[in-house]
Amino acid sequence: MSDQQLEMILKALSEFKNNFDDFKKENKEHLTRIEETVLRVEESQPDDIKAMLETINRKLEDRDYELQALNN
């Protein structure tokens, strides 16, 4: 192989390494954002469930009061 061919291969490998490093950095940032989102969802989930159960409870109590009024 000539020196020119070796230089071309070295340049291509160097560009590939830079592109791969950029790719890794971008993916790490994406994964970090995804992980943060998942953690936020996991943290808020109990509050969401509690709010839904409280709403269901209020609706059931309202129905109980309606039934009691009809029975009296």
Kinemage of the C-alpha trace (Angstrom):
@kinemage 1
@onewidth
@group {chain A} dominant
@subgroup {mainchain}
@vectorlist {calphas} color= white
{ca met a 1} P 0.000 0.000 0.000
{ca ser a 2} L 1.135 3.459 -0.736
{ca asp a 3} L 1.486 6.208 1.803
{ca gln a 4} L -1.405 8.056 0.164
{ca gln a 5} L -3.711 5.045 0.621
{ca leu a 6} L -2.650 4.676 4.231
{ca glu a 7} L -3.325 8.382 4.840
{ca met a 8} L -6.802 7.999 3.299
{ca ile a 9} L -7.538 4.983 5.522
{ca leu a 10} L -6.250 6.825 8.594
{ca lys a 11} L -8.397 9.860 7.748
{ca ala a 12} L -11.476 7.671 7.215
{ca leu a 13} L -10.898 5.885 10.531
{ca ser a 14} L -10.431 9.186 12.304
{ca glu a 15} L -13.693 10.543 10.857
{ca phe a 16} L -15.458 7.325 11.781
{ca lys a 17} L -14.192 7.586 15.363
{ca asn a 18} L -15.349 11.215 15.615
{ca asn a 19} L -18.767 10.319 14.209
{ca phe a 20} L -19.049 7.393 16.595
{ca asp a 21} L -18.073 9.579 19.566
{ca asp a 22} L -20.760 12.105 18.550
{ca phe a 23} L -23.279 9.267 18.193
{ca lys a 24} L -22.455 7.952 21.683
{ca lys a 25} L -22.765 11.433 23.195
{ca glu a 26} L -26.150 12.064 21.544
{ca asn a 27} L -27.490 8.676 22.609
{ca lys a 28} L -26.283 9.167 26.162
{ca glu a 29} L -28.150 12.482 26.282
{ca his a 30} L -31.299 10.836 24.885
{ca leu a 31} L -31.089 7.974 27.367
{ca thr a 32} L -30.587 10.403 30.224
{ca arg a 33} L -33.733 12.332 29.214
{ca ile a 34} L -35.697 9.089 28.870
{ca glu a 35} L -34.542 7.911 32.292
{ca glu a 36} L -35.492 11.248 33.866
{ca thr a 37} L -38.946 11.042 32.267
{ca val a 38} L -39.489 7.488 33.488
{ca leu a 39} L -38.478 8.502 37.012
{ca arg a 40} L -40.907 11.449 36.947
{ca val a 41} L -43.721 9.161 35.790
{ca glu a 42} L -42.897 6.611 38.477
{ca glu a 43} L -42.822 9.313 41.148
{ca ser a 44} L -46.139 10.858 40.118
{ca gln a 45} L -47.951 7.551 39.580
{ca pro a 46} L -48.974 7.023 43.235
{ca asp a 47} L -50.398 10.567 43.344
{ca asp a 48} L -52.345 9.946 40.139
{ca ile a 49} L -53.746 6.685 41.483
{ca lys a 50} L -54.687 8.345 44.766
{ca ala a 51} L -56.504 11.131 42.915
{ca met a 52} L -58.425 8.586 40.809
{ca leu a 53} L -59.410 6.580 43.891
{ca glu a 54} L -60.568 9.732 45.674
{ca thr a 55} L -62.707 10.666 42.664
{ca ile a 56} L -64.236 7.189 42.565
{ca asn a 57} L -64.884 7.352 46.301
{ca arg a 58} L -66.651 10.725 45.986
{ca lys a 59} L -68.813 9.405 43.162
{ca leu a 60} L -69.731 6.306 45.167
{ca glu a 61} L -70.596 8.443 48.187
{ca asp a 62} L -72.786 10.674 46.004
{ca arg a 63} L -74.626 7.592 44.725
{ca asp a 64} L -75.029 6.284 48.275
{ca tyr a 65} L -76.596 9.592 49.308
{ca glu a 66} L -78.931 9.451 46.300
{ca leu a 67} L -79.996 5.913 47.184
{ca gln a 68} L -80.554 6.861 50.824
{ca ala a 69} L -82.737 9.792 49.731
{ca leu a 70} L -84.784 7.496 47.496
{ca asn a 71} L -85.200 4.910 50.259
{ca asn a 72} L -86.483 7.446 52.774
